Amino acid sequence: MVGINDINPFAKFDIGIGAIGNALMLFLIVCVIFGLFGWLLYWRITSKQYRFTIPLYKSINGINYLQSTYRARSIPISKAGDNLWFVKGIKRYIAPATKTDAPNRFPHEEREDGEWINFELSTVNEAQTLAGVKFIHQDMRTQRVATGQILEQRLINKGFWEKYKDMIIHVIFYLITMICMVVIFWQWGGITEQISALVSQLGNLIKEINSLECVGGKTVGIVPAIAFLMFGRRK
């Protein structure tokens, strides 16, 4: 007959390296499980945050070639609703794009000076080269200077706790959770044994109650009181 201990995978966990060795091995298994779970959760959250796709083109001999495709997310930089886009992979901050060729897809072209230009079905760099001029967007240059100052104040000069507080809090949370899971799994065997003994005693009690016989129309033992409490009727 299948008992409660048979469905507990950790009840008979023993690899022959002693109690401490078994505990350490169990802790390692829990760490691996929580590590995989944390990685999947991080990947899911990151994929939702980086929802903007940026295909980057570069003009070669008048023809745009796709260099790479990046993912970006929006980062607020002020309480007035201003934000920047952070490009994953190359760790670059750019102005929010407005020209798109698909939902959440914003093509950019890398100009000769390395600046990214958000375009619509035309090559901005090639048109400027053929015209023999280099168009300078004064607002863009001003925004780039202001962006550098903002990033220096908000991102570069951060303290240790401001930089790593989220990572430290997550690490502490996972460590406490893993330790609690190890303790629960380690004590699960004793808990199941006690439950099995309790179930066995209840079974024996039920058998003894069923074996009682009625003598002279009255039930022997404690059954009359139980029967009166359970099945008594009001007169």
Backbone torsions as a table, in degrees:
resi	resn	phi	psi	omega
1	MET	NA	137.6	-177.7
2	VAL	-78.4	126.0	178.6
3	GLY	-102.9	-179.6	-178.6
4	ILE	-68.4	-33.1	179.8
5	ASN	-65.5	-25.6	-177.6
6	ASP	-70.9	-24.3	-179.1
7	ILE	-94.8	0.4	178.1
8	ASN	-95.7	112.1	-177.3
9	PRO	-70.4	-14.7	-176.7
10	PHE	-107.7	3.4	-177.2
11	ALA	-66.3	-37.1	-178.3
12	LYS	-115.4	33.4	-179.8
13	PHE	-72.6	108.8	-179.7
14	ASP	-157.2	117.9	-180.0
15	ILE	-110.0	14.3	173.7
16	GLY	78.4	27.0	179.5
17	ILE	-121.4	19.3	177.5
18	GLY	89.7	170.3	-177.7
19	ALA	-64.7	-43.2	-179.4
20	ILE	-66.8	-41.5	178.4
21	GLY	-63.2	-40.9	177.4
22	ASN	-64.2	-39.5	178.9
23	ALA	-64.6	-42.9	178.9
24	LEU	-65.1	-40.6	178.9
25	MET	-65.4	-40.5	177.2
26	LEU	-64.1	-39.3	177.0
27	PHE	-63.4	-39.3	178.2
28	LEU	-64.2	-41.3	178.5
29	ILE	-62.8	-43.5	178.6
30	VAL	-62.7	-39.7	178.3
31	CYS	-61.5	-42.1	179.7
32	VAL	-64.6	-43.4	-180.0
33	ILE	-62.5	-46.9	-179.8
34	PHE	-69.5	-30.9	175.9
35	GLY	-64.0	-44.3	177.2
36	LEU	-63.9	-42.3	178.6
37	PHE	-62.9	-42.6	178.7
38	GLY	-64.8	-38.3	178.7
39	TRP	-65.8	-42.3	178.1
40	LEU	-64.0	-40.8	178.5
41	LEU	-65.0	-42.3	178.4
42	TYR	-64.1	-41.1	179.3
43	TRP	-64.2	-38.5	179.8
44	ARG	-66.6	-45.4	-179.3
45	ILE	-66.7	-40.7	-179.5
46	THR	-65.2	-40.4	179.9
47	SER	-64.0	-29.1	177.1
48	LYS	-79.3	-35.5	179.8
49	GLN	-69.0	-45.8	-178.9
50	TYR	-88.5	75.1	-174.2
51	ARG	-95.6	-7.6	179.8
52	PHE	-94.7	130.8	177.8
53	THR	-103.4	130.6	-178.3
54	ILE	-123.9	98.3	170.8
55	PRO	-77.4	124.9	-176.9
56	LEU	-103.0	122.9	-179.9
57	TYR	-109.0	157.5	174.2
58	LYS	-140.2	133.1	-176.8
59	SER	-81.7	123.1	177.0
60	ILE	-126.7	114.9	-177.1
61	ASN	56.2	39.5	177.0
62	GLY	80.8	4.5	-179.5
63	ILE	-119.8	133.0	178.8
64	ASN	-79.7	126.2	176.3
65	TYR	-115.5	137.0	178.5
66	LEU	-74.2	118.3	180.0
67	GLN	-86.0	-47.3	-178.9
68	SER	-166.7	166.4	177.1
69	THR	-122.2	127.3	-175.9
70	TYR	-117.1	163.2	174.6
71	ARG	-115.3	144.1	-177.2
72	ALA	-139.2	157.6	175.6
73	ARG	-135.7	159.9	-177.2
74	SER	-89.4	136.1	179.5
75	ILE	-124.9	119.8	177.1
76	PRO	-70.7	139.8	-179.3
77	ILE	-119.7	-3.1	178.0
78	SER	-157.6	167.7	178.7
79	LYS	-82.2	-3.1	-179.3
80	ALA	-90.9	4.8	178.6
81	GLY	96.9	3.6	177.7
82	ASP	-74.5	145.4	179.9
83	ASN	-149.8	164.9	175.2
84	LEU	-126.8	165.6	173.4
85	TRP	-105.6	131.7	175.4
86	PHE	-103.6	121.4	-176.7
87	VAL	-90.5	120.6	-179.0
88	LYS	-73.4	143.8	177.1
89	GLY	101.6	-50.2	179.9
90	ILE	-107.2	-2.9	177.2
91	LYS	52.3	58.2	-178.8
92	ARG	-120.6	142.4	177.7
93	TYR	-105.6	129.4	179.8
94	ILE	-131.6	164.2	176.2
95	ALA	-72.2	148.1	179.0
96	PRO	-59.5	131.5	-178.8
97	ALA	-84.7	155.8	-179.6
98	THR	-124.9	-21.1	-177.2
99	LYS	-95.3	128.2	-173.3
100	THR	-136.7	153.5	175.3
101	ASP	-116.6	1.4	177.0
102	ALA	-165.0	163.9	178.3
103	PRO	-57.6	124.8	179.5
104	ASN	58.8	28.1	179.0
105	ARG	-126.6	119.2	-173.8
106	PHE	-126.6	101.0	-178.1
107	PRO	-70.0	142.3	176.7
108	HIS	-130.6	151.3	175.2
109	GLU	-119.6	133.1	178.6
110	GLU	-85.2	118.3	-178.6
111	ARG	-76.6	172.3	-177.4
112	GLU	-61.9	-30.6	178.8
113	ASP	-88.1	6.6	176.7
114	GLY	91.2	-2.4	179.9
115	GLU	-81.4	143.2	-178.6
116	TRP	-92.4	133.2	-179.6
117	ILE	-120.0	124.3	175.6
118	ASN	-79.4	121.7	-171.7
119	PHE	-130.7	168.0	177.5
120	GLU	-125.3	102.7	170.1
121	LEU	52.3	22.0	177.8
122	SER	-146.5	153.5	-178.6
123	THR	-95.8	106.2	-178.0
124	VAL	-66.6	-42.2	-176.4
125	ASN	-65.2	-42.6	-178.6
126	GLU	-66.9	-38.5	178.1
127	ALA	-63.1	-39.4	178.0
128	GLN	-68.9	-38.6	-179.9
129	THR	-65.5	-44.7	179.1
130	LEU	-64.7	-33.7	179.4
131	ALA	-76.2	-14.2	179.3
132	GLY	76.5	19.0	179.3
133	VAL	-131.0	160.2	175.0
134	LYS	-119.6	106.4	-177.0
135	PHE	-73.9	128.2	179.4
136	ILE	-111.6	117.3	178.2
137	HIS	-85.0	105.6	-173.9
138	GLN	-62.8	-39.4	179.1
139	ASP	-63.1	-37.2	180.0
140	MET	-67.8	-41.7	178.3
141	ARG	-64.5	-42.0	178.6
142	THR	-63.5	-40.9	179.2
143	GLN	-65.3	-35.5	179.9
144	ARG	-67.5	-39.7	176.6
145	VAL	-64.5	-46.0	179.1
146	ALA	-64.0	-36.7	179.0
147	THR	-63.4	-40.5	178.5
148	GLY	-61.3	-40.8	178.7
149	GLN	-67.9	-39.8	179.6
150	ILE	-65.0	-43.7	179.5
151	LEU	-64.9	-35.8	178.6
152	GLU	-65.0	-36.7	-179.4
153	GLN	-78.2	-38.2	-171.4
154	ARG	-95.7	-32.9	-170.9
155	LEU	-113.4	-35.4	-173.6
156	ILE	-81.7	-42.4	-174.8
157	ASN	-93.6	36.9	178.0
158	LYS	-79.5	149.6	173.9
159	GLY	-78.2	173.6	-177.5
160	PHE	-61.9	-47.0	-177.7
161	TRP	-67.0	-37.4	180.0
162	GLU	-67.2	-31.5	180.0
163	LYS	-78.5	-42.3	-168.6
164	TYR	-116.3	12.8	-176.5
165	LYS	-65.1	-39.7	179.9
166	ASP	-63.7	-43.1	179.9
167	MET	-65.7	-40.6	-179.5
168	ILE	-65.0	-43.1	179.7
169	ILE	-63.1	-42.2	178.9
170	HIS	-65.2	-40.7	-179.9
171	VAL	-64.0	-44.5	179.2
172	ILE	-62.8	-41.4	179.4
173	PHE	-61.5	-46.4	-178.9
174	TYR	-67.2	-36.5	178.7
175	LEU	-65.2	-46.1	179.2
176	ILE	-62.6	-41.8	179.6
177	THR	-63.9	-43.3	-179.8
178	MET	-65.6	-39.7	178.6
179	ILE	-64.2	-42.2	177.4
180	CYS	-62.3	-40.9	179.0
181	MET	-65.3	-38.9	178.1
182	VAL	-63.0	-43.7	179.1
183	VAL	-63.0	-42.1	179.6
184	ILE	-63.5	-47.1	179.9
185	PHE	-65.0	-35.9	-177.2
186	TRP	-69.2	-34.4	-179.8
187	GLN	-91.4	-2.6	-175.8
188	TRP	-65.5	-34.4	-179.9
189	GLY	-61.0	-46.9	178.7
190	GLY	-63.7	-37.1	179.3
191	ILE	-64.8	-43.1	-179.5
192	THR	-67.0	-35.5	177.4
193	GLU	-64.1	-42.5	178.5
194	GLN	-65.0	-39.3	177.6
195	ILE	-64.0	-40.6	178.6
196	SER	-62.5	-41.9	178.6
197	ALA	-64.3	-40.3	178.5
198	LEU	-64.1	-42.3	178.0
199	VAL	-63.1	-40.0	178.6
200	SER	-63.2	-42.8	178.5
201	GLN	-64.4	-39.4	176.7
202	LEU	-62.8	-38.7	177.8
203	GLY	-63.6	-42.0	178.2
204	ASN	-65.0	-38.5	178.9
205	LEU	-64.1	-40.3	178.7
206	ILE	-64.9	-39.5	178.1
207	LYS	-63.5	-41.0	179.7
208	GLU	-65.9	-39.6	179.0
209	ILE	-65.2	-39.9	-179.7
210	ASN	-68.9	-23.1	-177.5
211	SER	-85.5	-8.0	179.4
212	LEU	-67.8	142.4	-179.1
213	GLU	-114.6	150.7	177.7
214	CYS	-83.9	132.7	179.5
215	VAL	-120.5	119.8	178.8
216	GLY	62.7	32.2	178.8
217	GLY	80.8	0.0	178.8
218	LYS	-118.4	144.4	-178.6
219	THR	-87.3	138.0	-176.3
220	VAL	-81.0	150.1	172.1
221	GLY	84.5	-149.2	-174.6
222	ILE	-86.6	-1.8	-176.4
223	VAL	-60.9	-38.4	-179.9
224	PRO	-56.9	-44.1	-179.7
225	ALA	-63.9	-43.3	179.3
226	ILE	-63.6	-42.1	-179.6
227	ALA	-65.5	-37.4	-179.9
228	PHE	-66.4	-39.9	-178.2
229	LEU	-71.2	-35.6	-173.8
230	MET	-88.6	-37.6	-171.8
231	PHE	-119.6	6.5	-178.7
232	GLY	-65.9	144.9	179.7
233	ARG	-113.7	149.4	175.7
234	ARG	-77.8	138.3	177.6
235	LYS	-83.9	NA	NA
